[in-house]
Amino acid sequence: MKKTLISLFFVTIVFVVSSCNDYLDKKPDDSFALPQTLDDLEGLLNSSDLTMNFATVALGEIASDSYYLDEAAWRAMPNESDRTIYTWQPYSPELAHWTLPYQAILYANAVLEYLPGIAAAENEVHRAERLRGSALFFRAHQLFNLLHVFSKPYLPGGENAQMGVVLRSKASLNEELKRSSVEESYDFLIRDLMEASQLLPEASGHATQPSKAAAYGELARVFLVRGDMASAKEYADSALFLQSDLMDYQNEIDPSATLPIPRWNKEVLVDLSLNGHTFLNTTRIRVPLKEYNNYESTDIRKQAFFTENANGEIIFKGNYNARNGNRFFCGPTTGEMYLIRAEANIRRNLLSDGLKDINYLRQHRFREDDFVSLDFDDKEHALAILKAERRRELIFRGVRWSDIKRYIILDETEESMERLIDGKVYKMTAEDIIDYIYKLPDAVVDSGNLIQNY
């Protein structure tokens, strides 16, 4: 019954996800089953058919410098949009980059809309609170990542009135579609996460379900991107207070294994993945040597995260969801929280506190006899250490694109990226990177009367 209900309910609202004109006039069939119990709502959030945990937009990672394609792989792309996007050219991306995150948002909205009408027994009040908190978390997570790729970056101290994303708050067929500002978009998702952090349990019972620590972790990410280091530290602290364990790579993983990192390991605050994409696939993408050489030879991550193929090319294998292919893990982890707290402390001139967290993380990534504590000369040096360590720990986690933009904004660094295809070099300067956002899919603009980015 649960799967039937979910499938039928999806039919009544899928038109929003598809954003195609054919769906605009569809009305729900009265015979369709709608959520009537907490079990039904639980099914909407947890069914593997729904992609709540696998819907995060992948366009930021696609734009990043974490990988490259050789010419054969680039030419083999089935879609012109893929080949064009790889070189940062203006092109409307595939519809799925928009629809999959908004599908998750739509299901979250359905839970939020139907939950108040379902009477919870006295012994299920906390369950109802958890369901509301989970829905708020998933909605906020998707909006946060959509902002990275379809909107200009948040400018600390700026007005941030530029166009943000569509803030869907209802599971309604008739909700007006419009783009809110970047400021409004961040305010909306922060409110969601704040409430979620109060409703969710300290431990969720399963890594696929968000917990209080996951909500705090997502808030730490949000405030880091916004340049609010005091708040980023506060919420990283809160997450680590509840869940602070790190894996000891020396004793808890086999770095030579095909997939060394166990799924749902003790570092994972919530299991989330980028939505699969045609060319962002471990069988196709290659890791630049500069990234590989960023790891010391004694760093266990070098063997655990990468392998070399017969052509001497570097392949990524360190996915935190124990998968090959195109489902890259992107959820918050304890390791990331230590790095967020470290960056917040360093930027607030608490250099020793920042380096303490970095070295604590590194202790768990080296064999005991190989570990050497890092030191610093000044704030600039400490930030350089932090950025390099963040790069090593969080490669292919969906954060690199926002990291690059943050460094350009906060540090005025001259970041740049290059792609080489068919003998032609495509280059992005720091100014280009800040200005670069994806176009909305054409079908979304046409059917929703939304303002296109350019």
C-alpha distance (Angstrom), angle and dihedral (degrees) to the residues before:
residue distance angle dihedral
M1 . . .
K2 3.79 . .
K3 3.81 94.2 .
T4 3.81 91.2 44.4
L5 3.79 91.1 50.9
I6 3.78 91.9 48.7
S7 3.79 93.3 48.9
L8 3.79 93.3 47.6
F9 3.77 93.6 44.8
F10 3.78 88.9 51.5
V11 3.81 90.4 57.0
T12 3.81 90.5 57.6
I13 3.78 93.3 56.3
V14 3.81 106.0 24.6
F15 3.80 91.5 100.6
V16 3.79 89.1 75.9
V17 3.76 91.2 52.5
S18 3.78 94.2 47.8
S19 3.81 93.6 45.7
C20 3.79 89.0 -159.0
N21 3.78 123.9 141.2
D22 3.81 93.0 -123.1
Y23 3.77 89.9 68.9
L24 3.77 100.1 48.2
D25 3.77 95.4 89.6
K26 3.80 97.9 42.0
K27 3.79 117.4 121.4
P28 3.78 126.4 -162.6
D29 3.78 117.0 -97.6
D30 3.80 110.6 -120.7
S31 3.79 89.0 -137.8
F32 3.79 92.2 64.2
A33 3.78 114.7 106.0
L34 3.80 114.5 -117.8
P35 3.81 127.5 -162.8
Q36 3.79 110.8 -75.1
T37 3.82 104.6 158.9
L38 3.79 139.0 40.3
D39 3.80 87.1 -108.9
D40 3.79 88.8 59.8
L41 3.80 91.8 51.8
E42 3.79 91.0 45.3
G43 3.78 87.3 54.5
L44 3.80 91.7 53.2
L45 3.80 90.5 55.8
N46 3.79 100.3 37.4
S47 3.79 107.3 33.7
S48 3.79 111.2 117.8
D49 3.81 87.0 -139.7
L50 3.77 91.0 70.7
T51 3.82 110.9 59.7
M52 3.80 96.1 -136.6
N53 3.80 87.4 144.7
F54 3.81 96.8 33.1
A55 3.79 103.7 47.8
T56 3.82 105.3 87.3
V57 3.79 110.5 131.4
A58 3.82 111.1 -106.1
L59 3.81 98.9 -159.5
G60 3.80 94.5 100.5
E61 3.78 92.4 57.2
I62 3.81 89.4 44.2
A63 3.82 90.1 55.9
S64 3.81 93.8 47.2
D65 3.79 131.9 97.2
S66 3.82 95.0 -120.8
Y67 3.80 93.3 105.2
Y68 3.78 146.5 11.0
L69 3.81 137.2 -148.4
D70 3.77 123.1 -135.1
E71 3.78 115.6 -129.8
A72 3.80 94.5 -101.3
A73 3.80 91.6 54.2
W74 3.79 91.3 45.2
R75 3.81 93.0 50.7
A76 3.80 90.7 47.1
M77 3.80 91.8 62.3
P78 3.81 107.1 120.4
N79 3.81 95.0 -145.2
E80 3.78 130.1 59.5
S81 3.81 88.0 -144.1
D82 3.81 90.1 62.0
R83 3.79 93.6 51.8
T84 3.80 91.3 45.8
I85 3.80 95.9 46.6
Y86 3.81 91.1 51.0
T87 3.80 89.2 64.7
W88 3.82 93.2 44.1
Q89 3.78 93.8 -112.3
P90 3.82 119.8 153.5
Y91 3.78 107.9 -94.3
S92 3.78 136.9 138.2
P93 3.82 107.7 -103.0
E94 3.78 124.6 -134.9
L95 3.79 114.1 -71.9
A96 3.81 92.3 -118.2
H97 3.81 91.2 70.0
W98 3.80 86.7 68.1
T99 3.78 103.1 28.9
L100 3.80 99.9 52.1
P101 3.83 95.1 56.7
Y102 3.80 90.8 43.4
Q103 3.79 90.2 49.1
A104 3.80 87.8 59.3
I105 3.82 90.3 46.0
L106 3.79 90.6 50.1
Y107 3.78 92.8 53.2
A108 3.79 90.4 46.9
N109 3.80 88.6 52.3
A110 3.80 90.5 50.2
V111 3.80 90.3 55.9
L112 3.80 91.4 47.9
E113 3.80 92.0 47.7
Y114 3.80 99.1 46.2
L115 3.80 99.0 36.4
P116 3.85 96.9 78.5
G117 3.81 90.3 55.5
I118 3.79 94.2 55.1
A119 3.78 115.1 85.0
A120 3.79 109.4 -133.9
A121 3.78 118.3 -150.5
E122 3.79 115.9 -121.4
N123 3.78 91.0 -102.0
E124 3.84 91.7 50.8
V125 3.80 100.5 52.7
H126 3.79 92.1 101.3
R127 3.79 90.0 48.5
A128 3.79 90.4 54.3
E129 3.80 89.5 49.9
R130 3.80 90.1 50.5
L131 3.80 91.4 51.4
R132 3.79 91.8 51.5
G133 3.80 91.0 46.4
S134 3.81 91.6 49.1
A135 3.80 92.5 50.3
L136 3.80 91.3 49.8
F137 3.80 90.7 48.6
F138 3.80 95.1 50.6
R139 3.81 92.3 46.6
A140 3.80 92.6 50.1
H141 3.81 93.5 46.0
Q142 3.79 92.5 54.2
L143 3.81 93.9 46.1
F144 3.80 91.6 48.8
N145 3.79 92.2 54.9
L146 3.80 94.1 42.4
L147 3.81 88.0 56.1
H148 3.81 90.8 57.2
V149 3.79 93.2 62.6
F150 3.81 108.9 24.6
S151 3.83 99.3 40.5
K152 3.78 138.6 49.2
P153 3.82 114.2 -96.3
Y154 3.79 122.2 -89.3
L155 3.81 111.5 -96.4
P156 3.82 114.1 -148.7
G157 3.79 107.5 -127.1
G158 3.80 92.2 9.9
E159 3.79 129.0 116.1
N160 3.83 92.2 -114.6
A161 3.79 90.4 -158.4
Q162 3.80 93.3 144.2
M163 3.80 118.0 115.3
G164 3.77 115.8 -71.3
V165 3.79 126.9 178.3
V166 3.79 136.8 -64.6
L167 3.80 109.0 -81.0
R168 3.77 103.9 -148.8
S169 3.80 109.6 -170.0
K170 3.81 101.3 164.0
A171 3.79 139.4 58.7
S172 3.78 87.5 -136.9
L173 3.78 129.6 135.0
N174 3.78 90.6 -143.1
E175 3.80 104.9 44.7
E176 3.78 109.9 136.2
L177 3.79 112.7 -114.6
K178 3.78 115.4 -137.0
R179 3.77 137.1 142.9
S180 3.77 117.5 -110.3
S181 3.79 122.9 -152.7
V182 3.79 122.2 -91.2
E183 3.82 89.2 -108.1
E184 3.80 92.5 50.7
S185 3.79 91.2 46.1
Y186 3.80 93.3 53.4
D187 3.80 92.4 44.4
F188 3.80 89.6 52.5
L189 3.79 96.8 50.2
I190 3.81 93.2 42.5
R191 3.80 89.7 55.2
D192 3.80 88.6 51.1
L193 3.79 92.5 51.3
M194 3.79 93.9 44.1
E195 3.79 91.1 54.5
A196 3.80 91.8 42.3
S197 3.80 90.4 54.2
Q198 3.80 89.4 57.5
L199 3.80 95.3 46.9
L200 3.79 103.6 40.7
P201 3.82 121.7 87.4
E202 3.79 121.4 -111.6
A203 3.81 88.7 -114.8
S204 3.80 120.4 29.4
G205 3.78 98.5 -160.1
H206 3.80 92.6 -124.7
A207 3.79 133.7 43.6
T208 3.81 92.1 -126.5
Q209 3.80 90.6 63.9
P210 3.82 120.2 71.0
S211 3.78 120.3 -116.1
K212 3.78 134.6 -168.4
A213 3.82 88.5 -90.6
A214 3.82 90.3 53.6
A215 3.81 91.5 52.1
Y216 3.80 90.8 49.3
G217 3.80 89.1 47.6
E218 3.79 92.2 52.1
L219 3.81 90.3 48.4
A220 3.80 89.2 52.0
R221 3.80 88.5 53.9
V222 3.80 92.6 48.5
F223 3.79 95.1 50.0
L224 3.81 91.4 45.3
V225 3.81 89.7 56.3
R226 3.81 89.6 47.2
G227 3.81 91.0 52.3
D228 3.81 92.7 -118.6
M229 3.78 97.1 137.8
A230 3.81 97.0 173.8
S231 3.81 91.1 57.4
A232 3.81 92.8 40.8
K233 3.79 89.1 55.8
E234 3.80 92.4 45.0
Y235 3.79 93.9 54.9
A236 3.80 95.4 39.8
D237 3.82 85.9 53.1
S238 3.80 90.4 49.9
A239 3.80 92.5 50.0
L240 3.80 92.6 48.0
F241 3.80 91.5 47.6
L242 3.80 87.5 62.8
Q243 3.80 99.9 34.2
S244 3.80 121.0 13.8
D245 3.81 106.5 146.1
L246 3.79 120.7 130.4
M247 3.77 126.1 -164.9
D248 3.78 114.9 -113.2
Y249 3.79 99.3 -130.2
Q250 3.80 91.1 -162.3
N251 3.80 94.3 60.8
E252 3.81 107.7 15.7
I253 3.80 105.1 51.5
D254 3.79 137.9 42.5
P255 3.82 103.5 -133.9
S256 3.81 91.7 -165.2
A257 3.81 92.7 59.9
T258 3.80 120.8 108.2
L259 3.82 89.4 -116.2
P260 3.81 106.0 17.6
I261 3.81 100.2 174.9
P262 3.82 113.6 79.0
R263 3.77 117.1 -131.7
W264 3.81 117.3 -112.3
N265 3.78 90.4 15.7
K266 3.80 121.8 171.2
E267 3.82 93.9 -93.1
V268 3.82 94.1 61.3
L269 3.81 114.0 100.3
V270 3.80 91.3 -175.9
D271 3.80 130.4 -10.1
L272 3.82 109.3 -116.9
S273 3.79 129.5 156.1
L274 3.78 138.5 -167.1
N275 3.78 112.3 -105.7
G276 3.78 110.9 -99.6
H277 3.78 117.2 -93.1
T278 3.78 133.1 -167.7
F279 3.78 99.8 -115.1
L280 3.80 102.6 18.1
N281 3.79 89.0 87.1
T282 3.80 129.9 126.8
T283 3.80 89.5 -130.5
R284 3.81 91.0 59.1
I285 3.79 111.8 27.7
R286 3.79 123.7 76.4
V287 3.80 129.9 -151.6
P288 3.82 116.7 -121.7
L289 3.80 114.6 -117.4
K290 3.80 90.7 -123.1
E291 3.81 88.7 62.8
Y292 3.79 93.1 45.7
N293 3.80 92.0 47.3
N294 3.80 90.3 52.1
Y295 3.82 86.1 80.2
E296 3.79 120.2 79.5
S297 3.79 114.5 -122.1
T298 3.82 89.5 -114.0
D299 3.81 93.6 50.6
I300 3.82 105.7 109.1
R301 3.80 89.2 -149.0
K302 3.80 89.3 69.5
Q303 3.80 90.9 66.9
A304 3.80 96.3 30.2
F305 3.81 95.8 51.2
F306 3.81 101.1 37.7
T307 3.77 144.6 39.5
E308 3.80 132.8 -176.2
N309 3.80 123.2 -123.2
A310 3.80 127.8 -146.0
N311 3.81 90.5 -87.7
G312 3.79 92.7 55.3
E313 3.81 92.0 -107.4
I314 3.81 120.3 142.6
I315 3.81 117.5 -118.0
F316 3.81 125.3 -167.0
K317 3.82 116.7 -125.0
G318 3.82 103.3 155.0
N319 3.78 99.2 100.2
Y320 3.81 112.6 154.4
N321 3.80 90.7 -140.6
A322 3.82 94.3 57.5
R323 3.81 92.4 -117.0
N324 3.76 136.7 129.5
G325 3.77 120.3 -156.7
N326 3.78 126.1 45.1
R327 3.82 104.5 -32.6
F328 3.80 101.8 99.2
F329 3.79 115.9 -173.8
C330 3.81 112.3 -117.1
G331 3.80 105.6 164.4
P332 3.82 124.0 121.8
T333 3.80 116.6 -92.2
T334 3.77 136.4 -171.1
G335 3.81 89.2 -109.3
E336 3.79 90.0 57.8
M337 3.81 90.8 48.3
Y338 3.81 91.2 55.9
L339 3.80 88.7 51.7
I340 3.81 93.9 47.1
R341 3.79 90.3 50.5
A342 3.80 89.6 46.6
E343 3.80 92.8 52.1
A344 3.79 92.5 45.8
N345 3.80 91.0 51.3
I346 3.79 94.5 46.1
R347 3.80 92.8 48.8
R348 3.82 88.2 50.5
N349 3.83 89.8 51.7
L350 3.81 94.5 -106.7
L351 3.78 89.5 128.3
S352 3.79 99.5 161.2
D353 3.80 91.8 51.0
G354 3.79 90.1 50.3
L355 3.79 94.9 49.6
K356 3.80 90.4 46.3
D357 3.81 90.6 62.1
I358 3.80 92.6 45.0
N359 3.79 92.6 51.4
Y360 3.79 91.9 45.1
L361 3.80 89.5 55.8
R362 3.80 92.5 45.7
Q363 3.81 91.1 51.6
H364 3.80 86.7 66.8
R365 3.81 93.3 49.6
F366 3.82 99.6 53.4
R367 3.76 134.8 58.1
E368 3.76 110.4 -100.8
D369 3.81 93.8 -110.8
D370 3.81 92.2 49.0
F371 3.79 100.8 47.5
V372 3.80 116.0 111.4
S373 3.79 119.4 -178.7
L374 3.80 113.8 -122.8
D375 3.79 121.5 -128.5
F376 3.79 133.8 -170.2
D377 3.79 141.1 -143.4
D378 3.79 100.9 -150.8
K379 3.80 142.9 -24.4
E380 3.79 93.7 -72.9
H381 3.80 90.6 52.9
A382 3.81 91.6 46.1
L383 3.82 90.4 52.5
A384 3.80 90.6 49.6
I385 3.81 89.7 52.7
L386 3.80 90.5 48.3
K387 3.80 93.8 49.7
A388 3.80 92.7 48.8
E389 3.79 91.8 48.5
R390 3.78 92.3 46.9
R391 3.80 88.1 51.5
R392 3.80 91.7 51.9
E393 3.79 96.9 45.1
L394 3.81 100.1 40.3
I395 3.79 104.6 38.8
F396 3.82 111.3 146.1
R397 3.81 92.3 7.4
G398 3.81 96.0 118.9
V399 3.83 95.7 -106.2
R400 3.81 104.0 94.7
W401 3.83 96.5 88.4
S402 3.80 93.6 53.5
D403 3.82 90.1 41.9
I404 3.81 92.3 56.8
K405 3.79 91.7 49.4
R406 3.81 91.9 47.0
Y407 3.81 92.1 52.4
I408 3.79 91.4 50.1
I409 3.82 92.1 49.2
L410 3.81 99.5 41.4
D411 3.80 100.9 32.7
E412 3.81 101.7 24.9
T413 3.79 88.4 -130.0
E414 3.78 120.7 173.3
E415 3.79 96.1 -122.8
S416 3.79 115.6 173.0
M417 3.79 138.1 173.4
E418 3.79 134.2 -158.2
R419 3.80 137.9 -163.9
L420 3.81 124.2 -168.3
I421 3.81 116.1 -153.6
D422 3.79 128.7 160.4
G423 3.79 91.7 -11.7
K424 3.78 92.5 -54.6
V425 3.80 124.1 114.3
Y426 3.80 117.4 -141.6
K427 3.79 112.0 -163.2
M428 3.79 135.1 -170.9
T429 3.80 117.8 -160.9
A430 3.80 122.4 -158.2
E431 3.80 89.6 -96.1
D432 3.80 90.7 49.7
I433 3.80 91.7 50.7
I434 3.79 93.3 52.2
D435 3.80 91.6 47.9
Y436 3.80 96.2 43.3
I437 3.78 116.1 104.1
Y438 3.77 129.0 150.5
K439 3.75 123.3 -104.6
L440 3.77 115.0 -113.1
P441 3.82 111.5 -106.6
D442 3.80 107.4 -86.3
A443 3.81 92.9 -125.4
V444 3.80 90.4 57.3
V445 3.80 92.3 51.4
D446 3.80 93.7 44.9
S447 3.80 97.1 47.9
G448 3.79 99.1 36.2
N449 3.81 99.8 39.2
L450 3.79 89.0 -126.5
I451 3.79 124.0 162.3
Q452 3.80 111.1 -104.7
N453 3.81 119.1 -131.6
Y454 3.80 94.1 -123.2
